[in-house]
Amino acid sequence: MTGISPVAVRRALLARQEIAIFDLRSEHVFAQDHPLFAAQLPLDRIAIEAEARVPRKATTIVLYDDGEGLVAPARDTFLSLGYTDVRILDGGLGGWRAAGYELFQDVNSYSKAFGELVEHRRHTPSLPAERVQALIDSAADIAILDARRFDEYATMSIPTGTSVPGAELVLRAQAAAPDPDTLIVVNCAGRTRSIIGAQSLINAGLPNRVVALRNGTIGWTLAGQSLESGQQRSAPEAQGVTADEARRRARAVAYRAGVRRIDRDDLAAFAQDTGRTLYRFDVRQPAAFEAGHVPGFVNVPGGQLVQETDHYAPVRGARIVLADDLGARAYMTASWLAQLGWEVLVLEGGFDGPIETGSVPGPPPRGREGRYKRPYEGTDNAAAAMQAYLDWEYGLVAQLERDGTHGFFVI
């Protein structure tokens, strides 16, 4: 089997070469220790997920485990699917550790670390749970916008909160809070989507004062405050001038982050480039995608794409193109992906040509076996686990500095 040393993997990351690093263990074990840019792909999901997650068969793929004997059958499966450059990490996870390189915990680690870096460098304003509860109790002029997926919001939410999934914030915030004197509080379950959501609105120059809910629903629960469940509130869609203004604001942010624009002809040329992986994501909500989308694109709502980039785009160094009929969601999502070190472009005018309707089938969802139980997920988490999760997040900025491979920047 063709091996590759930890130092060669690190150099490929530093050089921004295309590389996909896969941890073959269960998600729960993966969450205990892994390299920053490793993605989790268990052995029994390779045949199901590989072609969606690694669309170019010549991509350099690096496989590792921690002595469980998973790499040989995993390599055989990748080769049987037509992949031509499959490497085995020398020494597996132990080899990475022995080289003195950093290991990270949890899932979606580099997106979460980036969120902490954003707060560290931009000093994203936030309010603690107790302060927000006092504002609710006093009937203050506030709008609480929940940046998670709608199903997460419906499971548990901050009292009076409204669902506005991440990439929708720049479009819908003004509809949810039309008075510029209204305080906007952005929340998620933990920290990352609260920080990125609040900073998105600040970057876009919204006239309102905008803050994150410090530590999200975890912080709310640890403060001994009650959450709602089963809520269905959703901010209205942006229309006309409001949508145009949101697009202008988001496009300006994307330009500051170095995002470029392409048309359908450019996209066709990129699609013919067999030497480079191309991801095409429509970042709207599923209903909008199914009503009409550009052929060749798959649906990943923008907030989740920023939160779970390692899952949807595990090939580090690939090219990403985003589509959105109104533009604002794609531009704001692109601004964050660019700061995460991606070459990302926005398709303009793509909806003026042929359009397809309906969903695009993807890999079937995973079962519960081997899944890592997120400390911010659901309503039955132990207080100690939630606090430990927050403590871990607080340390991510220092860990990024020690690792030294990320290449993130913050505008």
Secondary structure, 3 states (H helix, E strand, C coil): CCEECHHHHHHHHHCCCCEEEEECCCHHHHCCCECCCEEECCHHHHHHHHHHHCCCCCCCEEEECCCCCCHHHHHHHHHHCCCCCEEEECCHHHHHHHCCCCCECCCCHHHHHHHHHHHHHHCCCEECHHHHHHHHHCCCCEEEEECCCHHHHHHCECCCCEECCHHHHHHHHHHHCCCCCCEEEEECCCCHHHHHHHHHHHHCCCCCCEEEECCHHHHHHHCCCCCECCCCCECCCCCHHHHHHHHHHHHHHHHHCCCEEECHHHHHHHHCCCCCCEEEEECCCHHHHHHCECCCCEECCHHHHHHCHHHHCCCECCEEEEECCCCHHHHHHHHHHHHCCCEEEEECCHHHCCCECCCCCCCCCCCCCCCCCCCCCCCCCCHHHHHHHHHHHHCHHHHHHHHCCCCCCCC
